[in-house]
Amino acid sequence: MYAELDVNRVLNLRGLLAAGLLLEDVHHVAPCLDMKTADFMACDNPGDATLAMYEGRLAELDAKAAELQRYRTELVDRLARLRAQAAGAEDFRRLLRSGA
């Protein structure tokens, strides 16, 4: 069985990595890793380097989110064009079948 501190550490590390932090960033918050997740989120150990690290990772996530939104918009536009072309082709087939 694992000790509660070990479980807390793993859960907190998973959360940090899922949020976009890198393993090299973890040393900034290492003193707080063994806390329960709710306490970890409130851990008061900011320091200038820690704040800069969080701000940098947040900026990277914002850039990735903007890039994904651009890709999504492109896909929506392509899908709309393809559906419009398919609908136009179907209308043309119906017109040919009707003999008009």
Secondary structure by P-SEA (a helix, b strand, c coil): cccaaaaaaaaaaaaaaaacccccccccccccccccaaaaaacccccaaaaaaaaaaaaaaaaaaaaaaaaaaaaaaaaaaaaaaaaaaaaaaaaaaacc
